[in-house]
Amino acid sequence: MRLAVIPARGGSKRIPRKNVRDFCGSPIIAYSIKACIESDLFDEIVVSTDSEEIAAVAKEYGATVPFMRPENLADDFTGTNSVVKHAIEWFAQKPGSIDHVCCVYATAPFIQAKYLIEGYEKLIGSGSTFAFSVTSFPFPVQRAIRIKAGTVEAMYPEYIYRRSQDIEEAFHDAGQFYWGTVDGFIDDMDLFSSISVPIRLPRQLVQDIDTVEDWQRAELMYKARELANQESSESLD
């Protein structure tokens, strides 16, 4: 059995109703559910939530909500892995064994089925414990500066005058999906280590959404991408 778990608690403070807020015409969680369905990988697509509103929206778009997340896993300090473990343990009490799990974030409107498929194939093909989405930094992180007492200084002085093409490219977690083995999640294995393989995403498909400014930027990116796709399609007609 392959299980998708979409964590989506209620009570977001910085962006009210974040997980079901309208994003370019659909509740933002709908994009994650749609990508999971389109991938045709999952036996069950589960939304883990403590909110009746989120549960109703999730079901409307094709996910299941077989349980409501307990209160102790619905505060500001609960980590994603704890939520995934709870879902795994809930399903472990039912008939059928779980082979692999994919945690998919609810606020990932650029997520695409093809990358979920690539993640699963690389996880299986490599024999790794995890496979997750990453993207490159647009600027060398080694040339970062800090502001201190109203002035600036280089965080890494040895790199500040290096040419960007001479500096190792750096990547970061793209915050879309995390494939893993059941043991990997249950045993809290270190995701950011050699037991994981990266699934590289182009930067135009990645935008962290934690603030209203992030949300606005993501919508502009999404609309620009949709317009480009429309113009490309029209040019082929």
C-alpha positions, -999 to +999 in steps of 0.1 A: +000+000+000+012+035-009-001+063+013-001+100+008-004+121+039-013+158+036-009+176+069-034+205+071-042+218+106-066+247+112-058+278+132-031+294+110-022+327+125-001+346+099-025+336+070-060+329+083-076+298+069-043+292+050-049+256+039-083+263+023-079+299+013-086+306-024-055+305-045-061+315-081-096+301-082-093+270-060-086+262-023-048+259-021-050+224-007-068+213-039-036+216-059-018+190-037-048+166-038-051+170-075-014+162-081-016+131-059-047+119-078-031+126-112+001+107-103-020+075-099+005+063-073-016+062-041-040+037-026-052+064-003-048+102-001-053+112+034-056+147+048-046+149+085-065+178+100-082+190+132-106+213+113-140+203+101-139+230+074-106+216+060-119+181+062-150+190+041-129+208+014-105+178+013-133+154+007-148+176-020-116+175-040-111+137-037-090+131-005-101+110+025-103+121+061-106+088+080-097+104+113-095+138+129-061+147+141-059+147+180-054+180+198-019+172+210-008+170+174-025+202+163-005+230+180+022+254+166+050+231+178+041+198+164+065+186+137+054+172+104+070+138+111+048+134+142+017+139+120+029+114+094+037+088+121+003+092+136-013+085+102+010+055+097+001+041+131-036+046+125-035+027+092-013+000+108-044-011+128-063-018+095-059-047+071-031-044+046+005-032+051+019+001+042+050+000+020+058+036+013+045+070+024+046+104+008+041+135+029+027+162+007+024+198+019-011+214+017+003+248+005+022+237-026+003+250-056+031+244-080+034+207-072+032+184-103+023+147-106+054+140-127+077+150-099+058+128-074+063+099-098+100+107-102+104+108-065+088+074-060+108+058-089+141+072-075+133+061-040+127+025-051+155+025-077+181+038-053+170+018-022+171+050-002+151+058+028+138+092+016+134+111-016+123+147-015+120+179-035+148+204-036+157+235-056+188+256-061+194+290-044+193+318-069+224+335-054+255+319-039+247+315-002+285+316+006+284+353-004+257+362+022+260+393+043+247+402+077+235+435+090+252+443+124+248+475+143+236+493+112+265+482+090+272+451+069+297+424+071+303+392+051+292+360+068+319+340+049+347+365+041+367+339+022+340+338-005+327+373-007+349+383-037+348+349-055+331+347-088+297+330-086+307+304-112+336+294-089+314+287-059+297+253-053+260+254-061+237+252-030+202+237-027+174+239-002+143+219+007+116+229-018+088+222+007+065+201-016+068+164-009+088+138+011+087+102+000+099+077+026+098+042+039+076+034+069+107+027+090+122+061+080+093+080+093+086+058+124+122+059+135+126+096+129+156+090+106+176+121+095+160+134+063+190+157+055+216+130+052+230+104+028+199+082+033+179+106+010+180+113-027+170+147-041+143+154-067+154+187-083+127+212-092+131+244-113+130+275-092+099+288-110+080+259-094+090+267-059+077+293-035+075+289+003+042+303+016+045+315+052+034+351+050+008+372+031+037+386+010+047+350+001+012+343-009+009+373-032+042+364-048+031+328-054-001+340-070+018+363-094+041+334-103+012+311-109-006+336-131+025+343-151+031+306-156-006+300-167-003+329-191+029+316-206+013+281-210-017+296-227+003+317-251+024+286-259-007+265-266-022+292-288+010+295-309+007+257-316-028+260-329 
